[in-house]
Amino acid sequence: MLSRGFSYNRVALGLLLAVGLWVTLLLNLDRTPTAPVLPSTPVVLPEGAAGSVDEAHGAGPAFEAEFEAEFEPVFKSGLERLPASLRGTQPDGALLWDQHNELVITHSIRDLFDYFLAASGEEPLASLTARI
């Protein structure tokens, strides 16, 4: 008698797993991958952008410490007041969106995060996440 109940439990568990898998597949069939939408024109930094970043660092560490103590860092492009290890470099990677305005997950995203996280010892984590 115990073995019969044990086999019913196995059958019930198997059916439950099969139904769960079937429902999961049905819900995911609706989400077909779409081709990424690339920007029609490339993003170009202004002519004086590189020089203005270097000039901002020329103000000295005392000014920067006083400024960061008074205000939270606010970044428009993430390239303002770059740490020394990132000065004179360009970000690797790019962010792409599909036609539904959803982020397309690519290796390029990881490269972009790695670029900014390379300065993790030079500035606080809050500044790094604000840049990204």
N, CA, C and O atoms as a printed pandas DataFrame, in Angstrom:
     atom_number atom_name residue_name chain_id  residue_number  x_coord  y_coord  z_coord
0              1         N          MET        A               1    0.809   -1.180    0.000
1              2        CA          MET        A               1    0.000    0.000    0.000
2              3         C          MET        A               1    0.870    1.268    0.000
3              4         O          MET        A               1    0.536    2.238   -0.681
4              5         N          LEU        A               2    1.945    1.272    0.731
5              6        CA          LEU        A               2    2.819    2.438    0.772
6              7         C          LEU        A               2    3.495    2.682   -0.568
7              8         O          LEU        A               2    3.693    3.831   -0.963
8              9         N          SER        A               3    3.847    1.621   -1.263
9             10        CA          SER        A               3    4.528    1.804   -2.542
10            11         C          SER        A               3    3.600    2.425   -3.574
11            12         O          SER        A               3    4.050    3.185   -4.431
12            13         N          ARG        A               4    2.290    2.106   -3.501
13            14        CA          ARG        A               4    1.330    2.672   -4.440
14            15         C          ARG        A               4    1.214    4.193   -4.222
15            16         O          ARG        A               4    1.189    4.949   -5.194
16            17         N          GLY        A               5    1.143    4.640   -2.989
17            18        CA          GLY        A               5    1.089    6.068   -2.679
18            19         C          GLY        A               5    2.368    6.778   -3.104
19            20         O          GLY        A               5    2.343    7.925   -3.550
20            21         N          PHE        A               6    3.473    6.080   -2.957
21            22        CA          PHE        A               6    4.753    6.658   -3.352
22            23         C          PHE        A               6    4.795    6.874   -4.860
23            24         O          PHE        A               6    5.296    7.902   -5.315
24            25         N          SER        A               7    4.288    5.946   -5.633
25            26        CA          SER        A               7    4.301    6.096   -7.090
26            27         C          SER        A               7    3.321    7.183   -7.529
27            28         O          SER        A               7    3.595    7.901   -8.491
28            29         N          TYR        A               8    2.167    7.318   -6.833
29            30        CA          TYR        A               8    1.243    8.401   -7.160
30            31         C          TYR        A               8    1.903    9.763   -6.924
31            32         O          TYR        A               8    1.693   10.707   -7.686
32            33         N          ASN        A               9    2.691    9.848   -5.873
33            34        CA          ASN        A               9    3.397   11.099   -5.594
34            35         C          ASN        A               9    4.389   11.419   -6.705
35            36         O          ASN        A               9    4.528   12.577   -7.099
36            37         N          ARG        A              10    5.067   10.419   -7.202
37            38        CA          ARG        A              10    6.026   10.633   -8.293
38            39         C          ARG        A              10    5.310   11.084   -9.561
39            40         O          ARG        A              10    5.772   11.997  -10.245
40            41         N          VAL        A              11    4.196   10.454   -9.873
41            42        CA          VAL        A              11    3.433   10.824  -11.064
42            43         C          VAL        A              11    2.900   12.250  -10.919
43            44         O          VAL        A              11    2.968   13.040  -11.861
44            45         N          ALA        A              12    2.375   12.575   -9.747
45            46        CA          ALA        A              12    1.839   13.918   -9.513
46            47         C          ALA        A              12    2.947   14.967   -9.619
47            48         O          ALA        A              12    2.737   16.034  -10.197
48            49         N          LEU        A              13    4.108   14.672   -9.070
49            50        CA          LEU        A              13    5.232   15.598   -9.146
50            51         C          LEU        A              13    5.688   15.771  -10.594
51            52         O          LEU        A              13    5.979   16.888  -11.023
52            53         N          GLY        A              14    5.750   14.687  -11.335
53            54        CA          GLY        A              14    6.141   14.765  -12.745
54            55         C          GLY        A              14    5.161   15.590  -13.559
55            56         O          GLY        A              14    5.569   16.403  -14.389
56            57         N          LEU        A              15    3.867   15.385  -13.326
57            58        CA          LEU        A              15    2.853   16.168  -14.036
58            59         C          LEU        A              15    2.931   17.648  -13.662
59            60         O          LEU        A              15    2.782   18.519  -14.520
60            61         N          LEU        A              16    3.161   17.924  -12.400
61            62        CA          LEU        A              16    3.276   19.304  -11.948
62            63         C          LEU        A              16    4.466   19.999  -12.612
63            64         O          LEU        A              16    4.354   21.146  -13.044
64            65         N          LEU        A              17    5.588   19.314  -12.691
65            66        CA          LEU        A              17    6.765   19.882  -13.347
66            67         C          LEU        A              17    6.517   20.094  -14.838
67            68         O          LEU        A              17    6.921   21.115  -15.393
68            69         N          ALA        A              18    5.859   19.142  -15.487
69            70        CA          ALA        A              18    5.570   19.260  -16.919
70            71         C          ALA        A              18    4.641   20.438  -17.191
71            72         O          ALA        A              18    4.861   21.191  -18.139
72            73         N          VAL        A              19    3.613   20.604  -16.377
73            74        CA          VAL        A              19    2.682   21.723  -16.554
74            75         C          VAL        A              19    3.400   23.049  -16.299
75            76         O          VAL        A              19    3.182   24.019  -17.025
76            77         N          GLY        A              20    4.236   23.098  -15.296
77            78        CA          GLY        A              20    4.994   24.316  -15.011
78            79         C          GLY        A              20    5.919   24.694  -16.157
79            80         O          GLY        A              20    6.018   25.869  -16.511
80            81         N          LEU        A              21    6.592   23.718  -16.737
81            82        CA          LEU        A              21    7.463   23.960  -17.882
82            83         C          LEU        A              21    6.656   24.436  -19.083
83            84         O          LEU        A              21    7.072   25.350  -19.794
84            85         N          TRP        A              22    5.502   23.815  -19.308
85            86        CA          TRP        A              22    4.648   24.182  -20.438
86            87         C          TRP        A              22    4.162   25.630  -20.298
87            88         O          TRP        A              22    4.175   26.380  -21.274
88            89         N          VAL        A              23    3.736   26.027  -19.100
89            90        CA          VAL        A              23    3.268   27.394  -18.862
90            91         C          VAL        A              23    4.417   28.384  -19.059
91            92         O          VAL        A              23    4.224   29.447  -19.649
92            93         N          THR        A              24    5.596   28.045  -18.575
93            94        CA          THR        A              24    6.755   28.917  -18.741
94            95         C          THR        A              24    7.074   29.125  -20.212
95            96         O          THR        A              24    7.343   30.250  -20.635
96            97         N          LEU        A              25    7.047   28.065  -20.988
97            98        CA          LEU        A              25    7.318   28.180  -22.419
98            99         C          LEU        A              25    6.260   29.025  -23.117
99           100         O          LEU        A              25    6.592   29.830  -23.986
100          101         N          LEU        A              26    5.000   28.855  -22.753
101          102        CA          LEU        A              26    3.940   29.650  -23.368
102          103         C          LEU        A              26    4.103   31.136  -23.067
103          104         O          LEU        A              26    3.869   31.975  -23.937
104          105         N          LEU        A              27    4.496   31.459  -21.860
105          106        CA          LEU        A              27    4.662   32.860  -21.493
106          107         C          LEU        A              27    5.855   33.491  -22.196
107          108         O          LEU        A              27    5.841   34.691  -22.472
108          109         N          ASN        A              28    6.878   32.713  -22.489
109          110        CA          ASN        A              28    8.078   33.251  -23.121
110          111         C          ASN        A              28    8.021   33.224  -24.637
111          112         O          ASN        A              28    8.880   33.830  -25.278
112          113         N          LEU        A              29    7.055   32.553  -25.239
113          114        CA          LEU        A              29    6.954   32.542  -26.694
114          115         C          LEU        A              29    6.632   33.919  -27.238
115          116         O          LEU        A              29    6.972   34.233  -28.379
116          117         N          ASP        A              30    5.982   34.737  -26.437
117          118        CA          ASP        A              30    5.592   36.070  -26.863
118          119         C          ASP        A              30    6.798   37.000  -27.011
119          120         O          ASP        A              30    6.723   37.996  -27.730
120          121         N          ARG        A              31    7.880   36.693  -26.353
121          122        CA          ARG        A              31    9.042   37.582  -26.331
122          123         C          ARG        A              31   10.097   37.105  -27.323
123          124         O          ARG        A              31   11.076   36.467  -26.938
124          125         N          THR        A              32    9.900   37.407  -28.557
125          126        CA          THR        A              32   10.885   37.042  -29.568
126          127         C          THR        A              32   11.955   38.122  -29.615
127          128         O          THR        A              32   11.639   39.308  -29.521
128          129         N          PRO        A              33   13.220   37.728  -29.758
129          130        CA          PRO        A              33   14.283   38.732  -29.805
130          131         C          PRO        A              33   14.149   39.598  -31.053
131          132         O          PRO        A              33   13.787   39.121  -32.129
132          133         N          THR        A              34   14.447   40.864  -30.883
133          134        CA          THR        A              34   14.366   41.796  -31.996
134          135         C          THR        A              34   15.748   42.359  -32.284
135          136         O          THR        A              34   16.618   42.378  -31.414
136          137         N          ALA        A              35   15.936   42.807  -33.491
137          138        CA          ALA        A              35   17.216   43.395  -33.869
138          139         C          ALA        A              35   17.375   44.742  -33.166
139          140         O          ALA        A              35   16.406   45.491  -33.041
140          141         N          PRO        A              36   18.596   45.057  -32.704
141          142        CA          PRO        A              36   18.799   46.334  -32.031
142          143         C          PRO        A              36   18.645   47.502  -33.002
143          144         O          PRO        A              36   18.985   47.403  -34.181
144          145         N          VAL        A              37   18.132   48.595  -32.483
145          146        CA          VAL        A              37   17.994   49.808  -33.281
146          147         C          VAL        A              37   19.212   50.671  -33.000
147          148         O          VAL        A              37   19.415   51.125  -31.874
148          149         N          LEU        A              38   20.005   50.892  -34.010
149          150        CA          LEU        A              38   21.199   51.709  -33.863
150          151         C          LEU        A              38   20.844   53.169  -34.114
151          152         O          LEU        A              38   19.930   53.460  -34.886
152          153         N          PRO        A              39   21.562   54.097  -33.464
153          154        CA          PRO        A              39   21.272   55.503  -33.707
154          155         C          PRO        A              39   21.560   55.858  -35.163
155          156         O          PRO        A              39   22.498   55.331  -35.761
156          157         N          SER        A              40   20.754   56.749  -35.730
157          158        CA          SER        A              40   20.936   57.113  -37.133
158          159         C          SER        A              40   22.175   57.973  -37.334
159          160         O          SER        A              40   22.780   57.948  -38.406
160          161         N          THR        A              41   22.555   58.732  -36.316
161          162        CA          THR        A              41   23.771   59.535  -36.418
162          163         C          THR        A              41   24.663   59.215  -35.234
163          164         O          THR        A              41   24.161   58.989  -34.133
164          165         N          PRO        A              42   25.985   59.192  -35.435
165          166        CA          PRO        A              42   26.882   58.892  -34.316
166          167         C          PRO        A              42   26.902   60.038  -33.305
167          168         O          PRO        A              42   26.697   61.198  -33.660
168          169         N          VAL        A              43   27.147   59.699  -32.063
169          170        CA          VAL        A              43   27.246   60.701  -31.005
170          171         C          VAL        A              43   28.660   61.265  -31.020
171          172         O          VAL        A              43   29.632   60.515  -30.933
172          173         N          VAL        A              44   28.775   62.575  -31.130
173          174        CA          VAL        A              44   30.076   63.232  -31.209
174          175         C          VAL        A              44   30.184   64.218  -30.056
175          176         O          VAL        A              44   29.270   65.004  -29.805
176          177         N          LEU        A              45   31.316   64.167  -29.356
177          178        CA          LEU        A              45   31.556   65.110  -28.266
178          179         C          LEU        A              45   31.926   66.473  -28.843
179          180         O          LEU        A              45   32.514   66.541  -29.923
180          181         N          PRO        A              46   31.596   67.556  -28.149
181          182        CA          PRO        A              46   31.979   68.883  -28.633
182          183         C          PRO        A              46   33.496   69.025  -28.707
183          184         O          PRO        A              46   34.233   68.299  -28.040
184          185         N          GLU        A              47   33.948   69.971  -29.527
185          186        CA          GLU        A              47   35.380   70.182  -29.748
186          187         C          GLU        A              47   36.141   70.434  -28.446
187          188         O          GLU        A              47   37.202   69.845  -28.238
188          189         N          GLY        A              48   35.630   71.282  -27.580
189          190        CA          GLY        A              48   36.345   71.647  -26.367
190          191         C          GLY        A              48   36.124   70.714  -25.197
191          192         O          GLY        A              48   36.560   71.025  -24.089
192          193         N          ALA        A              49   35.472   69.594  -25.394
193          194        CA          ALA        A              49   35.131   68.710  -24.276
194          195         C          ALA        A              49   36.370   68.152  -23.605
195          196         O          ALA        A              49   36.449   68.156  -22.377
196          197         N          ALA        A              50   37.344   67.671  -24.371
197          198        CA          ALA        A              50   38.544   67.071  -23.781
198          199         C          ALA        A              50   39.356   68.125  -23.040
199          200         O          ALA        A              50   39.866   67.861  -21.951
200          201         N          GLY        A              51   39.481   69.334  -23.626
201          202        CA          GLY        A              51   40.239   70.387  -22.976
202          203         C          GLY        A              51   39.564   70.874  -21.703
203          204         O          GLY        A              51   40.242   71.156  -20.715
204          205         N          SER        A              52   38.247   70.975  -21.710
205          206        CA          SER        A              52   37.548   71.481  -20.540
206          207         C          SER        A              52   37.645   70.512  -19.364
207          208         O          SER        A              52   37.679   70.942  -18.211
208          209         N          VAL        A              53   37.691   69.215  -19.643
209          210        CA          VAL        A              53   37.846   68.234  -18.570
210          211         C          VAL        A              53   39.228   68.363  -17.949
211          212         O          VAL        A              53   39.362   68.335  -16.726
212          213         N          ASP        A              54   40.260   68.503  -18.781
213          214        CA          ASP        A              54   41.615   68.648  -18.261
214          215         C          ASP        A              54   41.766   69.951  -17.481
215          216         O          ASP        A              54   42.464   69.985  -16.467
216          217         N          GLU        A              55   41.120   71.021  -17.940
217          218        CA          GLU        A              55   41.194   72.290  -17.226
218          219         C          GLU        A              55   40.508   72.198  -15.869
219          220         O          GLU        A              55   40.970   72.807  -14.904
220          221         N          ALA        A              56   39.434   71.458  -15.779
221          222        CA          ALA        A              56   38.725   71.301  -14.505
222          223         C          ALA        A              56   39.611   70.603  -13.487
223          224         O          ALA        A              56   39.533   70.908  -12.297
224          225         N          HIS        A              57   40.447   69.677  -13.925
225          226        CA          HIS        A              57   41.347   68.988  -13.004
226          227         C          HIS        A              57   42.519   69.873  -12.599
227          228         O          HIS        A              57   43.168   69.611  -11.586
228          229         N          GLY        A              58   42.796   70.904  -13.369
229          230        CA          GLY        A              58   43.907   71.788  -13.050
230          231         C          GLY        A              58   43.622   72.684  -11.857
231          232         O          GLY        A              58   44.533   73.361  -11.381
232          233         N          ALA        A              59   42.418   72.712  -11.367
233          234        CA          ALA        A              59   42.063   73.581  -10.250
234          235         C          ALA        A              59   42.725   73.143   -8.952
235          236         O          ALA        A              59   42.846   73.948   -8.028
236          237         N          GLY        A              60   43.149   71.907   -8.857
237          238        CA          GLY        A              60   43.854   71.442   -7.676
238          239         C          GLY        A              60   43.000   70.568   -6.785
239          240         O          GLY        A              60   41.774   70.682   -6.776
240          241         N          PRO        A              61   43.662   69.680   -6.023
241          242        CA          PRO        A              61   42.921   68.750   -5.172
242          243         C          PRO        A              61   42.173   69.430   -4.027
243          244         O          PRO        A              61   41.141   68.926   -3.583
244          245         N          ALA        A              62   42.681   70.573   -3.540
245          246        CA          ALA        A              62   42.002   71.255   -2.435
246          247         C          ALA        A              62   40.637   71.770   -2.892
247          248         O          ALA        A              62   39.644   71.656   -2.174
248          249         N          PHE        A              63   40.606   72.335   -4.090
249          250        CA          PHE        A              63   39.339   72.829   -4.633
250          251         C          PHE        A              63   38.367   71.683   -4.852
251          252         O          PHE        A              63   37.185   71.802   -4.529
252          253         N          GLU        A              64   38.850   70.582   -5.395
253          254        CA          GLU        A              64   37.977   69.435   -5.658
254          255         C          GLU        A              64   37.409   68.862   -4.367
255          256         O          GLU        A              64   36.233   68.501   -4.316
256          257         N          ALA        A              65   38.233   68.773   -3.322
257          258        CA          ALA        A              65   37.758   68.241   -2.042
258          259         C          ALA        A              65   36.690   69.159   -1.449
259          260         O          ALA        A              65   35.684   68.689   -0.918
260          261         N          GLU        A              66   36.917   70.483   -1.543
261          262        CA          GLU        A              66   35.938   71.434   -1.022
262          263         C          GLU        A              66   34.637   71.366   -1.824
263          264         O          GLU        A              66   33.544   71.413   -1.261
264          265         N          PHE        A              67   34.774   71.254   -3.139
265          266        CA          PHE        A              67   33.593   71.182   -4.009
266          267         C          PHE        A              67   32.785   69.927   -3.728
267          268         O          PHE        A              67   31.561   69.997   -3.621
268          269         N          GLU        A              68   33.448   68.774   -3.605
269          270        CA          GLU        A              68   32.730   67.524   -3.362
270          271         C          GLU        A              68   32.113   67.492   -1.969
271          272         O          GLU        A              68   31.113   66.809   -1.752
272          273         N          ALA        A              69   32.699   68.225   -1.021
273          274        CA          ALA        A              69   32.123   68.265    0.319
274          275         C          ALA        A              69   30.820   69.069    0.322
275          276         O          ALA        A              69   29.895   68.749    1.068
276          277         N          GLU        A              70   30.747   70.123   -0.518
277          278        CA          GLU        A              70   29.559   70.973   -0.538
278          279         C          GLU        A              70   28.427   70.417   -1.397
279          280         O          GLU        A              70   27.254   70.563   -1.054
280          281         N          PHE        A              71   28.779   69.784   -2.506
281          282        CA          PHE        A              71   27.774   69.344   -3.469
282          283         C          PHE        A              71   27.946   67.872   -3.801
283          284         O          PHE        A              71   29.058   67.346   -3.814
284          285         N          GLU        A              72   26.834   67.226   -4.068
285          286        CA          GLU        A              72   26.911   65.865   -4.588
286          287         C          GLU        A              72   27.325   65.948   -6.044
287          288         O          GLU        A              72   26.909   66.867   -6.750
288          289         N          PRO        A              73   28.147   64.995   -6.515
289          290        CA          PRO        A              73   28.562   65.055   -7.912
290          291         C          PRO        A              73   27.377   64.821   -8.847
291          292         O          PRO        A              73   26.622   63.861   -8.692
292          293         N          VAL        A              74   27.233   65.710   -9.808
293          294        CA          VAL        A              74   26.177   65.585  -10.805
294          295         C          VAL        A              74   26.861   65.515  -12.162
295          296         O          VAL        A              74   27.644   66.395  -12.519
296          297         N          PHE        A              75   26.563   64.473  -12.905
297          298        CA          PHE        A              75   27.189   64.275  -14.201
298          299         C          PHE        A              75   26.135   64.344  -15.285
299          300         O          PHE        A              75   25.073   63.732  -15.178
300          301         N          LYS        A              76   26.440   65.096  -16.330
301          302        CA          LYS        A              76   25.540   65.140  -17.475
302          303         C          LYS        A              76   25.875   64.018  -18.445
303          304         O          LYS        A              76   24.981   63.327  -18.934
304          305         N          SER        A              77   27.171   63.835  -18.724
305          306        CA          SER        A              77   27.570   62.785  -19.661
306          307         C          SER        A              77   28.395   61.700  -18.983
307          308         O          SER        A              77   28.642   60.656  -19.587
308          309         N          GLY        A              78   28.825   61.917  -17.753
309          310        CA          GLY        A              78   29.681   60.959  -17.064
310          311         C          GLY        A              78   31.151   61.195  -17.342
311          312         O          GLY        A              78   32.004   60.509  -16.780
312          313         N          LEU        A              79   31.462   62.158  -18.205
313          314        CA          LEU        A              79   32.850   62.418  -18.578
314          315         C          LEU        A              79   33.399   63.688  -17.930
315          316         O          LEU        A              79   34.500   64.120  -18.270
316          317         N          GLU        A              80   32.655   64.291  -17.007
317          318        CA          GLU        A              80   33.129   65.482  -16.318
318          319         C          GLU        A              80   34.044   65.081  -15.166
319          320         O          GLU        A              80   33.824   64.057  -14.520
320          321         N          ARG        A              81   35.068   65.888  -14.911
321          322        CA          ARG        A              81   36.007   65.682  -13.790
322          323         C          ARG        A              81   36.463   64.226  -13.704
323          324         O          ARG        A              81   36.311   63.581  -12.667
324          325         N          LEU        A              82   37.019   63.721  -14.790
325          326        CA          LEU        A              82   37.466   62.323  -14.829
326          327         C          LEU        A              82   38.632   62.096  -13.884
327          328         O          LEU        A              82   39.447   62.999  -13.697
328          329         N          PRO        A              83   38.739   60.908  -13.277
329          330        CA          PRO        A              83   39.914   60.567  -12.486
330          331         C          PRO        A              83   41.146   60.470  -13.389
331          332         O          PRO        A              83   41.022   60.364  -14.609
332          333         N          ALA        A              84   42.316   60.506  -12.787
333          334        CA          ALA        A              84   43.565   60.533  -13.558
334          335         C          ALA        A              84   43.699   59.346  -14.504
335          336         O          ALA        A              84   44.198   59.505  -15.618
336          337         N          SER        A              85   43.270   58.179  -14.091
337          338        CA          SER        A              85   43.448   56.995  -14.940
338          339         C          SER        A              85   42.564   57.013  -16.181
339          340         O          SER        A              85   42.832   56.283  -17.134
340          341         N          LEU        A              86   41.516   57.833  -16.188
341          342        CA          LEU        A              86   40.610   57.880  -17.339
342          343         C          LEU        A              86   40.820   59.105  -18.221
343          344         O          LEU        A              86   40.241   59.187  -19.304
344          345         N          ARG        A              87   41.640   60.062  -17.776
345          346        CA          ARG        A              87   41.861   61.267  -18.574
346          347         C          ARG        A              87   42.521   60.920  -19.897
347          348         O          ARG        A              87   43.438   60.101  -19.955
348          349         N          GLY        A              88   42.041   61.555  -20.954
349          350        CA          GLY        A              88   42.615   61.336  -22.279
350          351         C          GLY        A              88   42.155   60.053  -22.947
351          352         O          GLY        A              88   42.690   59.677  -23.990
352          353         N          THR        A              89   41.177   59.375  -22.370
353          354        CA          THR        A              89   40.669   58.130  -22.959
354          355         C          THR        A              89   39.209   58.310  -23.350
355          356         O          THR        A              89   38.546   59.257  -22.928
356          357         N          GLN        A              90   38.731   57.393  -24.153
357          358        CA          GLN        A              90   37.329   57.397  -24.570
358          359         C          GLN        A              90   36.645   56.159  -23.997
359          360         O          GLN        A              90   37.279   55.108  -23.900
360          361         N          PRO        A              91   35.384   56.251  -23.618
361          362        CA          PRO        A              91   34.673   55.072  -23.102
362          363         C          PRO        A              91   34.572   53.970  -24.154
363          364         O          PRO        A              91   34.309   54.231  -25.328
364          365         N          ASP        A              92   34.785   52.739  -23.707
365          366        CA          ASP        A              92   34.569   51.576  -24.562
366          367         C          ASP        A              92   33.111   51.178  -24.441
367          368         O          ASP        A              92   32.484   51.390  -23.403
368          369         N          GLY        A              93   32.580   50.605  -25.495
369          370        CA          GLY        A              93   31.233   50.063  -25.432
370          371         C          GLY        A              93   30.169   51.104  -25.725
371          372         O          GLY        A              93   30.447   52.288  -25.915
372          373         N          ALA        A              94   28.944   50.614  -25.754
373          374        CA          ALA        A              94   27.803   51.478  -26.051
374          375         C          ALA        A              94   26.541   50.842  -25.493
375          376         O          ALA        A              94   26.502   49.644  -25.213
376          377         N          LEU        A              95   25.521   51.655  -25.337
377          378        CA          LEU        A              95   24.213   51.169  -24.910
378          379         C          LEU        A              95   23.282   51.199  -26.114
379          380         O          LEU        A              95   23.178   52.217  -26.799
380          381         N          LEU        A              96   22.609   50.085  -26.371
381          382        CA          LEU        A              96   21.696   49.987  -27.509
382          383         C          LEU        A              96   20.292   49.672  -27.014
383          384         O          LEU        A              96   20.118   48.908  -26.064
384          385         N          TRP        A              97   19.283   50.267  -27.665
385          386        CA          TRP        A              97   17.887   50.012  -27.343
386          387         C          TRP        A              97   17.193   49.450  -28.572
387          388         O          TRP        A              97   17.549   49.777  -29.704
388          389         N          ASP        A              98   16.197   48.599  -28.339
389          390        CA          ASP        A              98   15.423   48.070  -29.458
390          391         C          ASP        A              98   14.230   48.985  -29.729
391          392         O          ASP        A              98   14.098   50.038  -29.106
392          393         N          GLN        A              99   13.358   48.580  -30.663
393          394        CA          GLN        A              99   12.245   49.447  -31.042
394          395         C          GLN        A              99   11.217   49.618  -29.933
395          396         O          GLN        A              99   10.354   50.491  -30.030
396          397         N          HIS        A             100   11.286   48.801  -28.877
397          398        CA          HIS        A             100   10.377   48.931  -27.733
398          399         C          HIS        A             100   11.015   49.739  -26.603
399          400         O          HIS        A             100   10.502   49.758  -25.484
400          401         N          ASN        A             101   12.129   50.404  -26.894
401          402        CA          ASN        A             101   12.895   51.170  -25.903
402          403         C          ASN        A             101   13.354   50.311  -24.738
403          404         O          ASN        A             101   13.379   50.771  -23.597
404          405         N          GLU        A             102   13.718   49.069  -25.018
405          406        CA          GLU        A             102   14.281   48.182  -24.007
406          407         C          GLU        A             102   15.765   48.021  -24.294
407          408         O          GLU        A             102   16.180   47.924  -25.448
408          409         N          LEU        A             103   16.552   47.993  -23.238
409          410        CA          LEU        A             103   17.995   47.860  -23.372
410          411         C          LEU        A             103   18.345   46.507  -23.972
411          412         O          LEU        A             103   17.857   45.474  -23.513
412          413         N          VAL        A             104   19.192   46.512  -24.998
413          414        CA          VAL        A             104   19.650   45.274  -25.627
414          415         C          VAL        A             104   20.926   44.849  -24.909
415          416         O          VAL        A             104   21.904   45.597  -24.873
416          417         N          ILE        A             105   20.914   43.648  -24.339
417          418        CA          ILE        A             105   22.049   43.162  -23.563
418          419         C          ILE        A             105   23.116   42.630  -24.520
419          420         O          ILE        A             105   22.884   41.672  -25.258
420          421         N          THR        A             106   24.301   43.274  -24.495
421          422        CA          THR        A             106   25.417   42.871  -25.348
422          423         C          THR        A             106   26.704   42.913  -24.526
423          424         O          THR        A             106   26.713   43.372  -23.383
424          425         N          HIS        A             107   27.786   42.427  -25.129
425          426        CA          HIS        A             107   29.094   42.509  -24.464
426          427         C          HIS        A             107   29.560   43.962  -24.372
427          428         O          HIS        A             107   30.391   44.295  -23.527
428          429         N          SER        A             108   29.040   44.807  -25.219
429          430        CA          SER        A             108   29.407   46.213  -25.237
430          431         C          SER        A             108   29.019   46.913  -23.931
431          432         O          SER        A             108   29.705   47.838  -23.497
432          433         N          ILE        A             109   27.938   46.482  -23.310
433          434        CA          ILE        A             109   27.514   47.059  -22.024
434          435         C          ILE        A             109   28.555   46.755  -20.952
435          436         O          ILE        A             109   28.915   47.624  -20.158
436          437         N          ARG        A             110   29.032   45.517  -20.938
437          438        CA          ARG        A             110   30.050   45.135  -19.956
438          439         C          ARG        A             110   31.311   45.977  -20.143
439          440         O          ARG        A             110   31.920   46.406  -19.163
440          441         N          ASP        A             111   31.703   46.217  -21.392
441          442        CA          ASP        A             111   32.880   47.033  -21.663
442          443         C          ASP        A             111   32.691   48.459  -21.149
443          444         O          ASP        A             111   33.628   49.060  -20.624
444          445         N          LEU        A             112   31.493   48.995  -21.300
445          446        CA          LEU        A             112   31.213   50.349  -20.823
446          447         C          LEU        A             112   31.302   50.419  -19.293
447          448         O          LEU        A             112   31.883   51.356  -18.745
448          449         N          PHE        A             113   30.729   49.435  -18.614
449          450        CA          PHE        A             113   30.815   49.391  -17.149
450          451         C          PHE        A             113   32.266   49.216  -16.705
451          452         O          PHE        A             113   32.706   49.877  -15.764
452          453         N          ASP        A             114   33.014   48.334  -17.372
453          454        CA          ASP        A             114   34.416   48.110  -17.015
454          455         C          ASP        A             114   35.241   49.381  -17.166
455          456         O          ASP        A             114   36.142   49.640  -16.368
456          457         N          TYR        A             115   34.934   50.177  -18.193
457          458        CA          TYR        A             115   35.669   51.425  -18.415
458          459         C          TYR        A             115   35.558   52.330  -17.191
459          460         O          TYR        A             115   36.568   52.822  -16.689
460          461         N          PHE        A             116   34.344   52.549  -16.712
461          462        CA          PHE        A             116   34.156   53.451  -15.577
462          463         C          PHE        A             116   34.586   52.806  -14.259
463          464         O          PHE        A             116   35.080   53.502  -13.372
464          465         N          LEU        A             117   34.409   51.504  -14.114
465          466        CA          LEU        A             117   34.798   50.836  -12.869
466          467         C          LEU        A             117   36.311   50.683  -12.737
467          468         O          LEU        A             117   36.796   50.314  -11.667
468          469         N          ALA        A             118   37.063   50.955  -13.795
469          470        CA          ALA        A             118   38.525   50.897  -13.724
470          471         C          ALA        A             118   39.064   51.945  -12.751
471          472         O          ALA        A             118   40.180   51.800  -12.252
472          473         N          ALA        A             119   38.307   52.979  -12.478
473          474        CA          ALA        A             119   38.726   54.041  -11.562
474          475         C          ALA        A             119   38.200   53.810  -10.152
475          476         O          ALA        A             119   38.061   54.766   -9.388
476          477         N          SER        A             120   37.907   52.574   -9.792
477          478        CA          SER        A             120   37.275   52.298   -8.497
478          479         C          SER        A             120   38.136   52.681   -7.305
479          480         O          SER        A             120   37.588   52.934   -6.233
480          481         N          GLY        A             121   39.450   52.737   -7.436
481          482        CA          GLY        A             121   40.288   53.132   -6.319
482          483         C          GLY        A             121   40.513   54.627   -6.236
483          484         O          GLY        A             121   41.051   55.118   -5.244
484          485         N          GLU        A             122   40.110   55.360   -7.263
485          486        CA          GLU        A             122   40.404   56.786   -7.332
486          487         C          GLU        A             122   39.256   57.688   -6.893
487          488         O          GLU        A             122   39.486   58.840   -6.526
488          489         N          GLU        A             123   38.038   57.189   -6.924
489          490        CA          GLU        A             123   36.910   58.005   -6.503
490          491         C          GLU        A             123   35.882   57.128   -5.804
491          492         O          GLU        A             123   35.882   55.911   -5.989
492          493         N          PRO        A             124   35.011   57.725   -5.007
493          494        CA          PRO        A             124   34.034   56.943   -4.237
494          495         C          PRO        A             124   33.053   56.197   -5.137
495          496         O          PRO        A             124   32.836   56.568   -6.291
496          497         N          LEU        A             125   32.474   55.151   -4.591
497          498        CA          LEU        A             125   31.524   54.325   -5.331
498          499         C          LEU        A             125   30.323   55.138   -5.806
499          500         O          LEU        A             125   29.800   54.893   -6.893
500          501         N          ALA        A             126   29.886   56.096   -5.006
501          502        CA          ALA        A             126   28.743   56.933   -5.404
502          503         C          ALA        A             126   29.050   57.711   -6.678
503          504         O          ALA        A             126   28.184   57.851   -7.541
504          505         N          SER        A             127   30.272   58.217   -6.802
505          506        CA          SER        A             127   30.658   58.939   -8.018
506          507         C          SER        A             127   30.718   58.007   -9.209
507          508         O          SER        A             127   30.297   58.369  -10.308
508          509         N          LEU        A             128   31.244   56.797   -8.998
509          510        CA          LEU        A             128   31.329   55.829  -10.098
510          511         C          LEU        A             128   29.951   55.456  -10.616
511          512         O          LEU        A             128   29.725   55.424  -11.826
512          513         N          THR        A             129   29.034   55.175   -9.707
513          514        CA          THR        A             129   27.693   54.786  -10.149
514          515         C          THR        A             129   26.972   55.959  -10.805
515          516         O          THR        A             129   26.178   55.756  -11.724
516          517         N          ALA        A             130   27.233   57.173  -10.351
517          518        CA          ALA        A             130   26.625   58.345  -10.989
518          519         C          ALA        A             130   27.158   58.530  -12.403
519          520         O          ALA        A             130   26.414   58.937  -13.295
520          521         N          ARG        A             131   28.443   58.235  -12.619
521          522        CA          ARG        A             131   29.023   58.334  -13.967
522          523         C          ARG        A             131   28.379   57.333  -14.911
523          524         O          ARG        A             131   28.061   57.656  -16.055
524          525         N          ILE        A             132   28.192   56.121  -14.423
525          526        CA          ILE        A             132   27.630   55.063  -15.274
526          527         C          ILE        A             132   26.202   55.399  -15.597
527          528         O          ILE        A             132   25.534   54.642  -16.303
